[in-house]
Amino acid sequence: MAARTEEQTIDFAKAGGMVAGIVQDAKSGEVLMLGFLNEESYRKTQESGFVTFWSRTRNKLWMKGETSGNRLRIVEAATDCDNDALLFKVDVEGDGLVCHEGTVSCFTKPIAMEKK
């Protein structure tokens, strides 16, 4: 089943009812985190104006920042060319530490790549 935005239909069927949601700081452009949305969390995101994910481990809705105060207020949103991934440009409320490990971004662990 697909959800319809004003301009795009999001394809939840491809990945078993989920789409990836990439969160990017609207001011700095830094990628902050990646989460997953189902149709219910996508509707909640649209209604609230804050990114709401579907927690795959807890099997429930999860509004980022609901306990920490670091909520993700959407400034802009887009889908990719296949309509199966979302990009949210956000203003972070609270102290700005999005990651549960106490960092601004969840992407802080470098991976050594072989140079060719």
C-alpha positions as CSV (number, residue, x, y, z in Angstrom):
1,M,0.0,0.0,0.0
2,A,1.3,3.5,-0.7
3,A,0.8,6.8,1.0
4,R,0.1,9.9,-1.1
5,T,1.7,13.3,-0.5
6,E,0.6,16.4,-2.5
7,E,3.2,15.6,-5.1
8,Q,4.5,12.1,-4.6
9,T,3.3,8.6,-3.7
10,I,5.7,6.9,-1.2
11,D,6.3,3.2,-2.1
12,F,6.1,1.3,1.2
13,A,5.7,-2.0,-0.5
14,K,9.2,-2.5,-1.9
15,A,10.9,-3.0,1.5
16,G,8.1,-4.8,3.4
17,G,6.2,-1.8,4.5
18,M,9.1,0.5,5.4
19,V,11.1,3.3,3.9
20,A,14.4,4.7,5.0
21,G,14.2,8.2,6.5
22,I,17.4,10.2,6.3
23,V,17.7,13.2,8.6
24,Q,19.9,16.2,7.6
25,D,20.5,19.4,9.5
26,A,18.8,22.1,7.5
27,K,21.5,24.7,8.3
28,S,24.8,22.8,8.2
29,G,23.8,20.0,5.7
30,E,25.3,17.4,8.1
31,V,23.6,14.0,8.0
32,L,22.3,13.4,11.5
33,M,20.7,10.0,11.4
34,L,18.8,7.3,9.5
35,G,15.6,5.7,10.7
36,F,12.7,3.8,9.2
37,L,9.1,4.8,8.6
38,N,6.0,2.8,7.9
39,E,2.7,4.4,6.7
40,E,1.6,5.1,10.3
41,S,4.8,6.9,11.3
42,Y,4.8,8.8,8.0
43,R,1.2,10.0,8.6
44,K,2.2,11.0,12.2
45,T,5.2,12.9,10.8
46,Q,3.0,14.8,8.3
47,E,0.5,15.6,11.0
48,S,3.0,16.7,13.7
49,G,5.7,18.4,11.7
50,F,8.3,16.4,13.6
51,V,10.0,13.2,12.3
52,T,8.4,10.1,13.7
53,F,9.9,6.8,13.0
54,W,8.7,3.2,13.4
55,S,11.0,1.5,15.9
56,R,11.8,-1.9,14.5
57,T,13.2,-3.1,17.9
58,R,10.3,-1.9,20.0
59,N,7.7,-2.4,17.4
60,K,6.0,1.0,18.0
61,L,5.9,4.6,16.9
62,W,9.0,6.6,18.0
63,M,9.2,10.4,17.8
64,K,12.8,11.2,17.9
65,G,13.5,13.4,20.9
66,E,10.3,12.6,22.8
67,T,12.3,11.9,25.9
68,S,15.6,13.8,25.3
69,G,13.9,17.0,24.0
70,N,16.0,16.8,20.8
71,R,13.0,16.7,18.5
72,L,13.5,17.0,14.7
73,R,11.3,19.9,13.4
74,I,10.9,19.4,9.6
75,V,11.9,22.4,7.5
76,E,11.7,20.5,4.2
77,A,11.1,17.0,3.0
78,A,11.7,15.1,-0.3
79,T,11.6,11.6,-1.7
80,D,14.2,9.9,-3.9
81,C,13.7,9.1,-7.6
82,D,12.2,5.7,-6.7
83,N,9.8,7.0,-4.1
84,D,11.2,4.5,-1.5
85,A,13.4,6.7,0.7
86,L,12.7,10.0,2.4
87,L,15.0,13.0,3.2
88,F,14.0,15.3,6.0
89,K,15.9,18.6,6.4
90,V,15.3,19.6,10.0
91,D,16.0,22.1,12.8
92,V,17.0,20.2,15.9
93,E,15.3,21.3,19.1
94,G,17.0,21.0,22.5
95,D,20.7,20.7,22.9
96,G,21.2,19.4,19.4
97,L,22.6,16.0,20.4
98,V,20.6,13.7,18.1
99,C,22.4,10.4,18.7
100,H,21.6,8.4,21.7
101,E,25.4,8.2,22.3
102,G,25.4,11.9,23.0
103,T,26.7,13.2,19.7
104,V,25.2,15.6,17.1
105,S,25.2,12.9,14.4
106,C,24.9,9.1,14.6
107,F,27.6,8.9,11.9
108,T,30.7,9.2,14.0
109,K,32.5,5.8,13.5
110,P,35.0,6.0,10.6
111,I,35.5,2.9,8.4
112,A,38.9,2.4,6.8
113,M,38.4,2.1,3.1
114,E,41.0,0.5,0.8
115,K,42.4,3.0,-1.7
116,K,42.6,1.8,-5.3
